[in-house]
Amino acid sequence: MSPLEVIALVAETFGPTIARALEETVRTERPDLLPPPPARLDREIEDEDDAVIARRFGRK
Amino acid sequence: LIAVLALGCADPIGAGIKAANASRVFLAEGSAWLAAAHRRDRDAAVERARTPEEARALAAEVHAAYRPLWDAYDDARAAQLAAGAALEAAIAAEAAGLAPSLGRVTAALAEAARAYAALESALVAFRARVLQRASWERSARPDPVSVAGRPILVGGRR
């Protein structure tokens, strides 16, 4: 299976956004390294609890 | 997937960059998916609660369930950063006319792939636990179909 065939399979499985990014990186002779993935977000999500609970129960 | 992409390129550093980029795209998408699922489950738990105290307790349960996934994500991201550093060192060595350390690049990419596989396993195990819990919850409730003795539409199921 060629890299482009793999991309077609990825597009079918994961959707066009990931497939386009992969296609770009395979077609370019030597691409730049993409930025690193974002840091973990669980602390940020936990910090939202107070606001979510306040919205649900209608107080600040 | 990473191996297939790497095989498609004759330039080992270029192949390494492509493999790392593919992994970074998947990790960024994974982070967005994980954050959306985590927020959705926390919001649903808060919505189910009858008091703010219960909401806080249920939200804490959701956070505890997601923590191992974020730990695995963090490991995969750290391994990916190390692979990026090895690639950047190889690129700099090549630009300076020195022999790049392809062994270091290969080892770092292998570690990144291992951490990525661990993240995938954690996600699969999490999904299995969620499905199992849903199945328990279904079986614990009386089934109105059998109780009533005639077909009733229950949650889209007849």
Backbone of each chain as ProteinMPNN parsed JSONL, in Angstrom:
{"seq_chain_A": "MSPLEVIALVAETFGPTIARALEETVRTERPDLLPPPPARLDREIEDEDDAVIARRFGRK", "coords_chain_A": {"N_chain_A": [[0.857, -1.2, 0.0], [0.646, 2.159, -0.936], [1.86, 5.371, 0.384], [-0.051, 7.316, -0.349], [-2.294, 5.799, -0.815], [-2.693, 4.93, 1.754], [-3.446, 7.347, 2.891], [-5.914, 7.769, 1.666], [-7.338, 5.761, 2.89], [-7.191, 6.663, 5.519], [-8.675, 9.023, 5.287], [-11.186, 7.954, 4.84], [-11.59, 6.689, 7.255], [-10.985, 8.488, 9.414], [-11.751, 11.021, 8.628], [-11.766, 14.11, 6.64], [-10.07, 16.234, 7.553], [-7.786, 15.341, 9.005], [-6.776, 13.706, 7.011], [-6.113, 15.555, 4.982], [-4.038, 16.998, 6.21], [-2.156, 14.971, 6.516], [-1.729, 14.3, 3.855], [-0.528, 16.599, 2.863], [1.84, 16.598, 4.298], [3.057, 14.294, 3.338], [3.325, 14.751, 0.6], [5.075, 16.933, 0.408], [8.545, 17.5, -0.089], [10.661, 17.703, 1.965], [9.157, 18.411, 4.715], [8.512, 21.132, 7.068], [8.856, 20.674, 10.601], [5.876, 20.132, 12.3], [4.09, 22.228, 14.703], [4.314, 21.319, 18.222], [1.894, 19.061, 19.757], [-0.951, 20.289, 21.699], [-0.66, 21.072, 25.256], [-1.739, 18.984, 28.052], [-5.234, 19.172, 28.905], [-6.779, 18.718, 31.103], [-6.616, 19.905, 33.684], [-7.428, 22.509, 33.178], [-10.062, 22.021, 32.405], [-11.098, 20.989, 34.783], [-10.895, 23.292, 36.32], [-13.024, 24.729, 35.397], [-15.236, 23.829, 36.706], [-16.543, 25.186, 38.896], [-17.815, 27.362, 37.634], [-19.516, 26.015, 35.848], [-21.157, 24.582, 37.592], [-22.27, 26.699, 39.018], [-23.753, 27.892, 36.983], [-25.606, 25.864, 36.476], [-27.023, 25.701, 38.894], [-27.824, 28.212, 39.29], [-26.478, 30.238, 40.785], [-23.844, 32.552, 41.851]], "CA_chain_A": [[0.0, 0.0, 0.0], [1.467, 3.37, -1.006], [1.428, 6.378, 1.357], [-1.281, 8.01, -0.769], [-3.408, 4.865, -0.571], [-2.934, 4.975, 3.207], [-4.181, 8.59, 3.169], [-7.308, 7.553, 1.261], [-7.926, 4.938, 3.959], [-7.321, 7.542, 6.693], [-9.796, 9.938, 5.018], [-12.407, 7.177, 5.014], [-11.756, 6.3, 8.659], [-10.902, 9.577, 10.4], [-12.295, 12.278, 8.127], [-10.919, 14.838, 5.69], [-9.097, 17.182, 8.136], [-6.551, 14.605, 9.262], [-6.259, 13.22, 5.725], [-5.475, 16.678, 4.269], [-2.764, 17.305, 6.876], [-1.212, 13.897, 6.178], [-1.404, 14.385, 2.428], [0.398, 17.712, 2.715], [3.151, 16.238, 4.848], [3.662, 13.255, 2.491], [3.649, 15.289, -0.724], [6.204, 17.852, 0.498], [9.788, 16.723, -0.093], [11.038, 17.633, 3.383], [8.342, 19.46, 5.336], [8.923, 21.61, 8.399], [8.227, 19.963, 11.712], [4.672, 20.836, 12.768], [4.178, 22.58, 16.129], [3.945, 20.187, 19.087], [0.49, 19.042, 20.16], [-1.184, 21.103, 22.898], [-0.472, 20.437, 26.571], [-2.973, 18.37, 28.579], [-6.246, 20.194, 29.202], [-7.706, 18.293, 32.171], [-6.65, 20.88, 34.791], [-8.248, 23.627, 32.698], [-11.467, 21.572, 32.434], [-11.474, 20.923, 36.205], [-11.036, 24.669, 36.813], [-14.311, 25.286, 34.948], [-16.327, 23.217, 37.484], [-17.304, 26.166, 39.691], [-18.675, 28.143, 36.737], [-20.549, 25.12, 35.299], [-22.086, 24.288, 38.696], [-23.001, 27.937, 39.301], [-24.758, 28.069, 35.907], [-26.664, 24.845, 36.633], [-27.853, 25.938, 40.088], [-28.258, 29.601, 39.264], [-25.877, 31.239, 41.687], [-22.463, 32.897, 41.503]], "C_chain_A": [[0.891, 1.248, 0.0], [0.994, 4.382, 0.055], [0.123, 7.066, 0.956], [-2.506, 7.102, -0.616], [-3.759, 4.838, 0.923], [-3.771, 6.207, 3.542], [-5.653, 8.443, 2.801], [-8.036, 6.76, 2.345], [-8.173, 5.789, 5.212], [-8.519, 8.473, 6.513], [-11.117, 9.24, 5.266], [-12.682, 6.945, 6.506], [-11.865, 7.503, 9.583], [-11.446, 10.911, 9.902], [-11.274, 13.085, 7.356], [-9.858, 15.738, 6.321], [-7.757, 16.504, 8.355], [-5.941, 14.175, 7.927], [-5.541, 14.33, 4.964], [-4.112, 17.0, 4.873], [-1.72, 16.239, 6.533], [-0.77, 14.002, 4.723], [-0.358, 15.469, 2.19], [1.803, 17.299, 3.166], [3.836, 15.162, 3.998], [4.115, 13.834, 1.158], [4.877, 16.208, -0.69], [7.496, 17.045, 0.609], [10.367, 16.579, 1.314], [10.296, 18.739, 4.103], [8.993, 19.982, 6.604], [8.224, 20.75, 9.439], [7.02, 20.79, 12.182], [4.845, 21.228, 14.235], [3.765, 21.398, 17.004], [2.465, 20.223, 19.456], [0.283, 19.818, 21.458], [-0.948, 20.334, 24.186], [-1.808, 19.867, 27.051], [-3.942, 19.451, 29.064], [-7.105, 19.842, 30.407], [-7.772, 19.288, 33.327], [-7.565, 22.055, 34.417], [-9.741, 23.261, 32.778], [-11.959, 21.503, 33.885], [-11.701, 22.332, 36.773], [-12.372, 25.295, 36.402], [-15.476, 24.809, 35.816], [-17.199, 24.255, 38.195], [-18.291, 26.923, 38.803], [-19.816, 27.275, 36.202], [-21.609, 24.843, 36.365], [-22.918, 25.537, 39.033], [-24.076, 28.176, 38.242], [-25.935, 27.127, 36.125], [-27.6, 25.2, 37.79], [-28.18, 27.421, 40.279], [-27.727, 30.505, 40.341], [-24.415, 31.432, 41.328], [-21.506, 32.494, 42.609]], "O_chain_A": [[1.783, 1.377, 0.838], [-0.121, 4.276, 0.566], [-0.712, 7.367, 1.81], [-3.608, 7.569, -0.326], [-4.924, 4.739, 1.309], [-4.686, 6.141, 4.363], [-6.532, 8.922, 3.516], [-9.188, 7.042, 2.675], [-9.203, 5.665, 5.874], [-9.286, 8.696, 7.449], [-12.05, 9.822, 5.818], [-13.825, 6.994, 6.961], [-12.741, 7.541, 10.446], [-11.587, 11.845, 10.692], [-10.077, 12.802, 7.398], [-8.832, 15.991, 5.69], [-6.717, 17.02, 7.946], [-4.728, 14.271, 7.737], [-4.489, 14.096, 4.368], [-3.147, 17.246, 4.149], [-0.555, 16.554, 6.291], [0.404, 13.819, 4.401], [0.58, 15.281, 1.416], [2.803, 17.603, 2.515], [5.065, 15.117, 3.939], [5.166, 13.457, 0.64], [5.637, 16.255, -1.657], [7.545, 16.034, 1.309], [10.545, 15.463, 1.801], [10.746, 19.885, 4.109], [9.905, 19.362, 7.149], [7.159, 20.182, 9.198], [7.135, 21.991, 12.428], [5.656, 20.63, 14.941], [2.961, 20.567, 16.584], [1.851, 21.29, 19.468], [1.224, 19.992, 22.233], [-1.025, 19.105, 24.214], [-2.868, 20.217, 26.533], [-3.531, 20.498, 29.563], [-8.053, 20.561, 30.72], [-8.842, 19.506, 33.896], [-8.361, 22.526, 35.229], [-10.571, 24.083, 33.167], [-13.083, 21.902, 34.187], [-12.588, 22.538, 37.601], [-12.801, 26.283, 36.998], [-16.588, 25.32, 35.686], [-18.427, 24.214, 38.112], [-19.453, 27.105, 39.166], [-20.953, 27.736, 36.11], [-22.807, 24.866, 36.082], [-24.116, 25.441, 39.299], [-25.181, 28.613, 38.564], [-27.095, 27.513, 35.984], [-28.814, 25.026, 37.69], [-28.739, 27.822, 41.3], [-28.411, 31.431, 40.779], [-23.815, 30.625, 40.618], [-20.299, 32.707, 42.49]]}, "seq_chain_B": "LIAVLALGCADPIGAGIKAANASRVFLAEGSAWLAAAHRRDRDAAVERARTPEEARALAAEVHAAYRPLWDAYDDARAAQLAAGAALEAAIAAEAAGLAPSLGRVTAALAEAARAYAALESALVAFRARVLQRASWERSARPDPVSVAGRPILVGGRR", "coords_chain_B": {"N_chain_B": [[0.959, 2.915, 10.338], [2.765, 5.07, 10.55], [5.131, 3.717, 9.922], [4.599, 2.964, 7.287], [4.41, 5.448, 6.052], [7.028, 6.368, 6.474], [8.466, 4.52, 4.97], [7.852, 5.354, 2.437], [9.622, 7.306, 1.695], [12.865, 8.335, 0.719], [14.74, 9.87, 2.03], [16.078, 9.832, 5.15], [15.89, 11.67, 7.362], [13.91, 13.364, 6.455], [11.866, 11.468, 6.257], [11.599, 10.883, 8.941], [10.666, 13.363, 9.904], [8.207, 13.459, 8.601], [6.939, 11.254, 9.714], [6.856, 12.083, 12.4], [5.289, 14.381, 12.093], [2.859, 13.288, 11.223], [2.125, 11.905, 13.507], [1.888, 14.07, 15.253], [-0.285, 15.44, 14.184], [-2.334, 13.558, 14.659], [-2.226, 13.463, 17.46], [-2.921, 16.094, 18.151], [-5.534, 16.18, 17.167], [-6.543, 14.174, 18.768], [-6.308, 15.317, 21.309], [-8.172, 17.402, 21.119], [-10.507, 15.916, 20.788], [-10.556, 14.433, 23.16], [-10.758, 16.485, 25.093], [-13.258, 17.552, 24.409], [-14.952, 15.339, 24.899], [-14.483, 14.943, 27.626], [-15.406, 17.387, 28.741], [-18.088, 17.236, 27.925], [-19.026, 14.966, 29.336], [-18.591, 15.8, 31.989], [-20.311, 18.044, 32.072], [-22.762, 16.76, 31.651], [-22.899, 15.214, 33.953], [-23.065, 17.175, 35.942], [-25.484, 18.263, 35.245], [-27.207, 16.16, 35.858], [-27.14, 16.162, 38.62], [-28.669, 16.867, 41.834], [-28.069, 18.664, 43.786], [-25.651, 21.294, 44.485], [-23.478, 20.162, 45.848], [-23.659, 17.462, 45.248], [-23.251, 17.705, 42.525], [-20.611, 18.542, 42.446], [-19.34, 16.284, 43.474], [-19.99, 14.349, 41.529], [-18.801, 15.477, 39.284], [-16.155, 15.284, 40.068], [-15.835, 12.525, 39.967], [-16.004, 12.099, 37.21], [-13.713, 13.488, 36.377], [-11.751, 11.91, 37.571], [-12.061, 9.567, 36.125], [-11.18, 10.35, 33.627], [-8.533, 10.992, 34.054], [-6.411, 8.968, 33.726], [-6.371, 8.809, 30.951], [-5.568, 11.363, 30.144], [-3.06, 11.305, 31.323], [-1.811, 9.35, 29.756], [-1.935, 10.656, 27.322], [-0.275, 12.812, 27.887], [2.179, 11.501, 28.237], [2.547, 10.552, 25.618], [2.742, 12.952, 24.267], [5.039, 14.062, 25.461], [6.956, 12.231, 24.587], [6.767, 12.743, 21.915], [7.726, 15.358, 21.806], [10.368, 14.879, 22.509], [11.158, 13.37, 20.308], [10.941, 15.324, 18.363], [12.968, 17.045, 19.21], [15.206, 15.431, 18.778], [15.096, 15.204, 16.022], [15.425, 17.892, 15.247], [18.026, 18.304, 16.16], [19.372, 16.557, 14.463], [18.868, 17.753, 11.995], [20.205, 20.183, 12.359], [22.829, 19.257, 12.673], [23.27, 18.163, 10.166], [23.084, 20.483, 8.6], [25.35, 21.753, 9.469], [27.268, 20.321, 8.259], [27.947, 17.975, 9.455], [27.739, 14.476, 10.469], [24.465, 13.424, 10.904], [22.807, 12.212, 13.875], [21.323, 9.484, 13.285], [20.579, 7.251, 14.641], [19.739, 8.184, 17.123], [17.53, 9.631, 16.327], [15.894, 7.576, 15.287], [15.512, 5.996, 17.592], [14.149, 7.822, 19.216], [11.837, 8.238, 17.709], [10.766, 5.685, 17.762], [10.179, 5.445, 20.471], [8.271, 7.453, 20.653], [6.289, 6.319, 19.07], [5.687, 4.087, 20.622], [4.624, 5.288, 22.934], [2.436, 6.509, 21.794], [0.969, 4.28, 20.995], [0.358, 3.281, 23.51], [-1.363, 5.259, 24.414], [-3.476, 4.891, 22.621], [-4.291, 2.314, 23.453], [-5.165, 2.923, 26.034], [-7.347, 4.54, 25.435], [-9.005, 2.728, 24.092], [-9.497, 0.881, 26.149], [-10.844, 2.54, 27.921], [-13.147, 3.163, 26.461], [-14.28, 0.622, 26.324], [-14.889, 0.214, 29.023], [-16.796, 2.206, 29.405], [-18.835, 1.315, 27.706], [-19.413, -1.107, 28.914], [-20.374, -0.257, 31.397], [-22.653, 1.102, 30.597], [-24.107, -1.045, 29.689], [-24.529, -2.485, 32.07], [-26.074, -0.623, 33.417], [-28.336, -0.623, 31.833], [-29.222, -3.273, 32.191], [-29.837, -3.259, 34.861], [-32.14, -1.845, 35.11], [-35.728, -2.228, 35.059], [-37.148, -3.644, 32.184], [-39.283, -1.938, 30.187], [-40.457, -3.063, 27.978], [-40.716, -5.855, 28.423], [-42.061, -5.743, 30.8], [-44.489, -4.473, 30.253], [-45.427, -6.157, 28.346], [-46.054, -5.693, 25.762], [-45.044, -4.214, 22.632], [-43.107, -1.354, 23.183], [-41.724, 1.793, 22.533], [-38.501, 2.343, 23.543], [-36.043, 4.511, 24.332], [-35.31, 4.703, 21.6], [-35.253, 2.083, 20.976], [-37.009, -0.847, 20.1]], "CA_chain_B": [[0.807, 4.082, 9.463], [4.033, 5.808, 10.579], [6.116, 2.917, 9.193], [4.293, 3.038, 5.848], [4.793, 6.785, 5.586], [8.49, 6.457, 6.462], [8.963, 3.709, 3.855], [7.592, 6.05, 1.185], [10.566, 8.404, 1.52], [14.251, 7.862, 0.735], [15.502, 10.74, 2.924], [15.692, 9.373, 6.496], [15.44, 12.766, 8.232], [12.594, 13.77, 5.92], [10.897, 10.432, 6.661], [11.373, 11.073, 10.375], [9.805, 14.54, 10.084], [6.853, 13.104, 8.164], [6.36, 10.362, 10.734], [6.558, 12.908, 13.586], [4.162, 15.263, 11.765], [1.623, 12.482, 11.209], [1.814, 11.653, 14.908], [1.463, 15.333, 15.876], [-1.653, 15.713, 13.719], [-3.236, 12.661, 15.387], [-2.268, 13.854, 18.875], [-3.691, 17.345, 18.273], [-6.947, 15.797, 17.009], [-6.886, 13.382, 19.959], [-6.469, 16.254, 22.423], [-9.452, 18.103, 20.938], [-11.579, 14.93, 21.029], [-10.55, 14.1, 24.595], [-11.275, 17.642, 25.833], [-14.703, 17.666, 24.15], [-15.633, 14.243, 25.598], [-14.337, 15.21, 29.063], [-16.341, 18.478, 29.082], [-19.462, 16.769, 27.724], [-19.373, 14.064, 30.44], [-18.69, 16.611, 33.213], [-21.535, 18.855, 31.998], [-23.91, 15.86, 31.822], [-22.922, 14.818, 35.368], [-23.565, 18.336, 36.699], [-26.904, 18.39, 34.883], [-27.944, 15.098, 36.565], [-27.084, 16.35, 40.077], [-29.8, 17.606, 42.417], [-27.536, 19.741, 44.644], [-24.288, 21.665, 44.088], [-22.516, 19.226, 46.465], [-23.685, 16.244, 44.423], [-22.641, 18.06, 41.235], [-19.155, 18.574, 42.646], [-18.887, 14.891, 43.649], [-20.101, 13.656, 40.241], [-17.77, 16.04, 38.395], [-14.869, 14.714, 40.506], [-15.781, 11.151, 39.426], [-15.694, 12.202, 35.774], [-12.296, 13.884, 36.243], [-10.917, 10.753, 37.928], [-12.135, 8.592, 35.022], [-10.416, 10.845, 32.466], [-7.136, 11.278, 34.393], [-5.45, 8.062, 33.072], [-6.279, 9.131, 29.516], [-4.717, 12.555, 30.009], [-1.685, 10.881, 31.647], [-1.28, 8.671, 28.561], [-1.756, 11.713, 26.314], [0.895, 13.59, 28.297], [3.353, 10.676, 27.91], [2.706, 10.537, 24.156], [3.18, 14.295, 23.874], [6.435, 14.225, 25.888], [7.774, 11.421, 23.668], [6.741, 13.443, 20.63], [8.63, 16.511, 21.947], [11.732, 14.338, 22.474], [11.425, 13.006, 18.904], [11.15, 16.593, 17.665], [14.302, 17.553, 19.579], [16.197, 14.589, 18.081], [15.046, 15.577, 14.591], [16.018, 19.219, 15.09], [19.476, 18.139, 16.322], [19.86, 15.91, 13.234], [18.813, 18.768, 10.931], [21.278, 21.147, 12.639], [24.113, 18.591, 12.387], [23.372, 18.062, 8.707], [23.341, 21.837, 8.084], [26.738, 22.109, 9.827], [28.158, 19.42, 7.523], [28.3, 16.827, 10.307], [26.849, 13.319, 10.286], [23.378, 13.462, 11.895], [22.641, 10.989, 14.66], [20.077, 8.846, 12.863], [20.218, 6.291, 15.694], [18.974, 8.916, 18.141], [16.227, 9.95, 15.722], [15.109, 6.337, 15.206], [15.125, 5.59, 18.951], [13.134, 8.765, 19.71], [10.58, 7.99, 16.992], [10.227, 4.411, 18.265], [9.593, 5.744, 21.786], [7.034, 8.217, 20.4], [5.283, 5.367, 18.569], [5.271, 3.255, 21.769], [3.751, 6.103, 23.788], [1.191, 6.718, 21.052], [0.223, 3.01, 21.083], [-0.168, 3.196, 24.885], [-2.524, 6.151, 24.459], [-4.564, 4.201, 21.911], [-4.777, 1.23, 24.314], [-5.921, 3.539, 27.134], [-8.628, 4.998, 24.888], [-9.822, 1.54, 23.809], [-9.927, 0.333, 27.452], [-11.827, 3.481, 28.455], [-14.395, 2.985, 25.702], [-14.852, -0.671, 26.729], [-15.468, 0.402, 30.356], [-18.015, 3.013, 29.248], [-19.87, 0.462, 27.108], [-19.791, -2.112, 29.912], [-21.183, 0.416, 32.406], [-23.959, 1.36, 29.983], [-24.805, -2.33, 29.624], [-24.97, -2.772, 33.443], [-27.176, 0.285, 33.76], [-29.531, -1.088, 31.111], [-29.732, -4.521, 32.748], [-30.323, -3.007, 36.222], [-33.482, -1.242, 35.049], [-36.748, -3.093, 34.489], [-37.356, -3.344, 30.774], [-40.714, -1.699, 29.992], [-40.986, -3.923, 26.909], [-41.147, -7.123, 29.003], [-43.016, -5.456, 31.88], [-45.797, -4.166, 29.682], [-45.86, -7.304, 27.552], [-46.33, -5.31, 24.376], [-43.951, -3.368, 22.155], [-43.095, 0.071, 23.532], [-40.46, 2.39, 22.085], [-37.701, 2.771, 24.7], [-34.731, 5.058, 23.925], [-35.026, 4.386, 20.205], [-35.187, 0.628, 20.801], [-38.347, -1.378, 20.207]], "C_chain_B": [[2.128, 4.84, 9.377], [5.079, 5.064, 9.762], [5.875, 3.019, 7.693], [4.699, 4.392, 5.299], [6.314, 6.909, 5.471], [9.067, 5.681, 5.286], [8.809, 4.434, 2.523], [8.608, 7.136, 0.881], [12.0, 7.896, 1.631], [15.116, 8.638, 1.729], [15.146, 10.408, 4.378], [15.238, 10.488, 7.422], [14.06, 13.254, 7.774], [11.522, 12.765, 6.332], [10.56, 10.571, 8.142], [10.452, 12.252, 10.641], [8.368, 14.197, 9.709], [6.166, 12.204, 9.188], [5.958, 11.17, 11.965], [5.352, 13.799, 13.309], [2.839, 14.508, 11.787], [1.163, 12.243, 12.64], [1.282, 12.922, 15.582], [0.045, 15.702, 15.456], [-2.646, 14.855, 14.503], [-3.348, 13.062, 16.857], [-3.082, 15.139, 19.068], [-5.186, 17.045, 18.133], [-7.422, 15.037, 18.249], [-7.133, 14.284, 21.158], [-7.822, 16.964, 22.33], [-10.615, 17.158, 21.247], [-11.715, 14.645, 22.525], [-11.15, 15.244, 25.416], [-12.788, 17.765, 25.638], [-15.467, 16.592, 24.915], [-15.62, 14.484, 27.103], [-15.343, 16.29, 29.493], [-17.794, 18.003, 28.983], [-19.894, 15.899, 28.906], [-19.492, 14.835, 31.755], [-19.994, 17.413, 33.216], [-22.773, 17.984, 32.222], [-24.041, 15.446, 33.286], [-23.495, 15.955, 36.224], [-25.065, 18.502, 36.452], [-27.758, 17.364, 35.646], [-28.085, 15.379, 38.06], [-28.277, 17.159, 40.579], [-29.322, 18.744, 43.328], [-26.133, 20.103, 44.141], [-23.244, 20.692, 44.641], [-22.457, 17.941, 45.643], [-23.019, 16.507, 43.07], [-21.121, 18.019, 41.335], [-18.603, 17.146, 42.745], [-18.919, 14.14, 42.307], [-19.04, 14.162, 39.257], [-16.403, 15.462, 38.758], [-14.72, 13.278, 39.995], [-15.416, 11.172, 37.945], [-14.215, 12.532, 35.593], [-11.383, 12.69, 36.545], [-10.905, 9.726, 36.789], [-11.273, 9.035, 33.835], [-8.922, 10.998, 32.76], [-6.152, 10.304, 33.713], [-5.292, 8.348, 31.576], [-5.391, 10.345, 29.3], [-3.268, 12.225, 30.353], [-1.038, 10.236, 30.415], [-1.035, 9.691, 27.443], [-0.478, 12.499, 26.604], [2.186, 12.829, 27.976], [3.625, 10.711, 26.405], [3.226, 11.889, 23.668], [4.651, 14.507, 24.244], [7.363, 13.45, 24.957], [7.858, 12.103, 22.308], [7.674, 14.664, 20.669], [10.087, 16.037, 21.881], [12.108, 13.946, 21.04], [11.7, 14.269, 18.092], [12.536, 17.151, 17.946], [15.394, 16.756, 18.862], [16.247, 14.952, 16.598], [15.71, 16.933, 14.369], [17.541, 19.159, 15.241], [20.075, 17.526, 15.056], [19.907, 16.911, 12.087], [19.964, 19.772, 11.107], [22.641, 20.54, 12.313], [24.339, 18.514, 10.883], [23.722, 19.42, 8.097], [24.774, 22.265, 8.357], [27.742, 21.202, 9.127], [28.624, 18.229, 8.341], [27.343, 15.675, 10.026], [25.739, 13.382, 11.334], [23.249, 12.133, 12.634], [21.298, 10.34, 14.332], [19.612, 7.815, 13.897], [19.355, 6.956, 16.758], [17.572, 9.24, 17.616], [15.338, 8.707, 15.721], [14.608, 5.927, 16.588], [14.012, 6.502, 19.475], [11.798, 8.534, 19.012], [9.939, 6.685, 17.474], [9.549, 4.625, 19.614], [8.278, 6.517, 21.61], [5.925, 7.281, 19.92], [4.773, 4.487, 19.707], [4.291, 4.028, 22.65], [2.408, 6.339, 23.1], [0.32, 5.462, 21.13], [-0.387, 2.848, 22.477], [-1.4, 4.088, 25.032], [-3.727, 5.496, 23.78], [-5.163, 3.098, 22.781], [-5.625, 1.802, 25.445], [-7.294, 3.992, 26.64], [-9.562, 3.817, 24.62], [-10.356, 0.954, 25.112], [-11.008, 1.221, 28.061], [-13.182, 3.278, 27.772], [-15.08, 1.682, 26.116], [-15.528, -0.534, 28.099], [-16.782, 1.176, 30.268], [-19.147, 2.144, 28.705], [-20.363, -0.567, 28.115], [-20.716, -1.48, 30.96], [-22.589, 0.687, 31.863], [-24.78, 0.079, 29.946], [-25.334, -2.717, 31.011], [-26.186, -1.916, 33.794], [-28.466, -0.144, 33.073], [-30.13, -2.302, 31.804], [-30.292, -4.31, 34.156], [-31.745, -2.435, 36.215], [-34.503, -2.262, 34.553], [-37.0, -2.672, 33.039], [-38.853, -3.16, 30.513], [-41.311, -2.596, 28.904], [-41.527, -5.21, 27.516], [-42.18, -6.896, 30.113], [-44.42, -5.258, 31.292], [-46.336, -5.33, 28.855], [-46.287, -6.931, 26.145], [-45.271, -4.307, 23.917], [-44.13, -1.893, 22.524], [-41.747, 0.618, 23.072], [-39.71, 2.902, 23.308], [-36.341, 3.226, 24.2], [-34.361, 4.677, 22.505], [-34.988, 2.894, 19.948], [-36.599, 0.077, 20.987], [-38.332, -2.718, 20.928]], "O_chain_B": [[2.569, 5.212, 8.29], [5.83, 5.676, 9.002], [6.82, 3.145, 6.914], [5.266, 4.481, 4.21], [6.829, 7.475, 4.507], [10.04, 6.116, 4.67], [9.553, 4.161, 1.581], [8.459, 7.834, -0.122], [12.317, 7.118, 2.531], [16.118, 8.115, 2.216], [14.022, 10.676, 4.803], [14.3, 10.295, 8.196], [13.173, 13.519, 8.585], [10.414, 13.146, 6.709], [9.411, 10.406, 8.553], [9.564, 12.173, 11.49], [7.427, 14.586, 10.4], [4.983, 12.365, 9.49], [4.872, 10.981, 12.514], [4.489, 13.965, 14.172], [1.832, 15.004, 12.293], [-0.022, 12.358, 12.953], [0.346, 12.863, 16.379], [-0.736, 16.211, 16.259], [-3.675, 15.352, 14.96], [-4.434, 13.01, 17.436], [-3.84, 15.259, 20.031], [-6.006, 17.582, 18.878], [-8.543, 15.226, 18.72], [-8.058, 14.05, 21.935], [-8.528, 17.109, 23.329], [-11.588, 17.551, 21.89], [-12.815, 14.619, 23.078], [-11.95, 15.011, 26.322], [-13.516, 18.048, 26.589], [-16.505, 16.876, 25.514], [-16.623, 14.257, 27.781], [-16.046, 16.124, 30.489], [-18.622, 18.321, 29.837], [-20.998, 16.067, 29.425], [-20.39, 14.562, 32.552], [-20.697, 17.461, 34.225], [-23.718, 18.4, 32.892], [-25.151, 15.336, 33.807], [-24.308, 15.72, 37.117], [-25.816, 18.845, 37.365], [-28.889, 17.659, 36.032], [-29.022, 14.902, 38.7], [-28.821, 18.008, 39.873], [-30.076, 19.676, 43.609], [-25.498, 19.307, 43.449], [-22.239, 20.423, 43.983], [-21.385, 17.401, 45.372], [-22.315, 15.65, 42.537], [-20.436, 17.529, 40.438], [-17.552, 16.831, 42.186], [-17.996, 13.391, 41.987], [-18.458, 13.386, 38.499], [-15.588, 15.182, 37.879], [-13.621, 12.856, 39.633], [-14.616, 10.358, 37.484], [-13.539, 11.932, 34.757], [-10.376, 12.481, 35.869], [-9.882, 9.098, 36.518], [-10.707, 8.203, 33.126], [-8.122, 11.122, 31.833], [-5.145, 10.757, 33.169], [-4.218, 8.153, 31.008], [-4.563, 10.364, 28.389], [-2.347, 12.785, 29.759], [0.109, 10.524, 30.073], [-0.048, 9.598, 26.712], [0.296, 12.812, 25.699], [3.162, 13.416, 27.508], [4.764, 10.875, 25.968], [4.055, 11.951, 22.76], [5.422, 15.057, 23.457], [8.426, 13.943, 24.58], [8.887, 12.048, 21.635], [8.335, 14.969, 19.677], [10.935, 16.696, 21.281], [13.241, 14.165, 20.61], [12.585, 14.283, 17.236], [13.203, 17.665, 17.049], [16.382, 17.324, 18.397], [17.321, 14.997, 15.998], [16.468, 17.106, 13.416], [18.266, 19.869, 14.543], [21.157, 17.923, 14.624], [20.856, 16.927, 11.302], [20.613, 20.161, 10.136], [23.506, 21.21, 11.75], [25.438, 18.763, 10.388], [24.552, 19.505, 7.191], [25.356, 23.036, 7.593], [28.943, 21.303, 9.376], [29.581, 17.55, 7.97], [26.282, 15.861, 9.429], [26.028, 13.392, 12.531], [23.545, 11.071, 12.086], [20.285, 10.593, 14.984], [18.419, 7.536, 14.02], [18.376, 6.381, 17.234], [16.578, 9.144, 18.335], [14.171, 8.773, 16.105], [13.446, 5.557, 16.753], [13.056, 6.035, 20.095], [10.744, 8.621, 19.643], [8.717, 6.592, 17.582], [8.484, 4.067, 19.878], [7.302, 6.273, 22.319], [4.767, 7.428, 20.312], [3.585, 4.171, 19.768], [3.26, 3.496, 23.062], [1.366, 6.365, 23.755], [-0.895, 5.546, 21.307], [-1.502, 2.345, 22.62], [-2.367, 3.714, 25.697], [-4.846, 5.538, 24.292], [-6.383, 2.95, 22.85], [-6.672, 1.249, 25.783], [-8.29, 3.844, 27.348], [-10.761, 3.893, 24.887], [-11.524, 0.572, 25.189], [-11.971, 0.725, 28.647], [-14.222, 3.23, 28.427], [-16.303, 1.632, 26.246], [-16.603, -1.091, 28.321], [-17.752, 0.857, 30.955], [-20.28, 2.223, 29.18], [-21.554, -0.871, 28.179], [-21.711, -2.081, 31.363], [-23.583, 0.525, 32.571], [-25.995, 0.104, 30.146], [-26.452, -3.217, 31.127], [-27.168, -2.385, 34.369], [-29.55, -0.046, 33.647], [-31.342, -2.392, 31.997], [-31.132, -5.09, 34.605], [-32.462, -2.536, 37.21], [-34.173, -3.087, 33.702], [-37.056, -1.483, 32.725], [-39.615, -4.123, 30.608], [-42.514, -2.86, 28.899], [-42.638, -5.633, 27.196], [-43.054, -7.732, 30.343], [-45.4, -5.815, 31.787], [-47.547, -5.474, 28.683], [-46.824, -7.764, 25.416], [-44.669, -3.623, 24.745], [-45.151, -1.274, 22.222], [-40.728, -0.057, 23.219], [-40.198, 3.775, 24.025], [-35.565, 2.415, 23.697], [-33.203, 4.359, 22.236], [-34.72, 2.469, 18.824], [-37.308, 0.475, 21.911], [-39.384, -3.329, 21.117]]}, "name": "protein", "num_of_chains": 2, "seq": "MSPLEVIALVAETFGPTIARALEETVRTERPDLLPPPPARLDREIEDEDDAVIARRFGRKLIAVLALGCADPIGAGIKAANASRVFLAEGSAWLAAAHRRDRDAAVERARTPEEARALAAEVHAAYRPLWDAYDDARAAQLAAGAALEAAIAAEAAGLAPSLGRVTAALAEAARAYAALESALVAFRARVLQRASWERSARPDPVSVAGRPILVGGRR"}
